[in-house]
Amino acid sequence: MELDDASLAIGRIERALSRIEKALAERPAAAATALPAAEQSALQREVTAVIGELDRLIAEAKHG
């Protein structure tokens, strides 16, 4: 994997994690167990994106 590609992937992961962190910090503590469906879906997409990026980086590292 090229260094530039790895840097871009890491940047995408950092931004996605920041969005997740911000969404979790903005919700009231009392609602910690029940997220609205749209918000939960958005967080799930962010987590899936992060996992996908990490999987891709791991695969590239193993083969490159």
N, C-alpha and C positions, 0 to 999 in steps of 0.2 A: 504494500500500500504506500502510495506517495505521501509524503509529509503534509502536503497541502490538502489532500483528501481527508487525511486523519484529522487535521485541524478543523476542517469544515464540519466533519461529523461530530467532533467534540463540541463545536460551537452550537450545532443543532441540539445536541443532548442538553447542554447547559441552558439554552433558551427554553426548551420544553420543561426541564426541571424547575426553572424559575417561574414559568407560567403555572405549573402545578402548585408550587409553594405559595404563590400569590393567591391562587384560588382558595387554597386551604386556609390561609391566614385571614382572608376577607370574610369567611363565613362565621356566623356567630357560634360561640362555644356550645350553646344549648342545642344547636342543630348538628352537632358533630356526628350523630348517628344517622341522620336522614337528610341526604342531599336531594335536591330536586332532580328529576330524571334527566333533564337537559344538561345540568351541571355535571352529574355523574357520568353521563355519556361523554362529555367533553374531556373530563379527567381520564376516563378510560382510554380515549383516543390518544391523549398525550402520553400516558404510560405505555401504551402499545407502540407508539412511535419511538420512545426512548429504548424500549426493549429491542425493537427492530434495529435501531442504530447500533446498539451494543452487540447484538448478534452478528451484524455485518462486520463490525470492527474485529470481533473475535475470529470470525471466519477468514477475513483478510489476513490477520496476523498469523494464523495457522498455515496459510497457504502462500504467504509472501514474505 
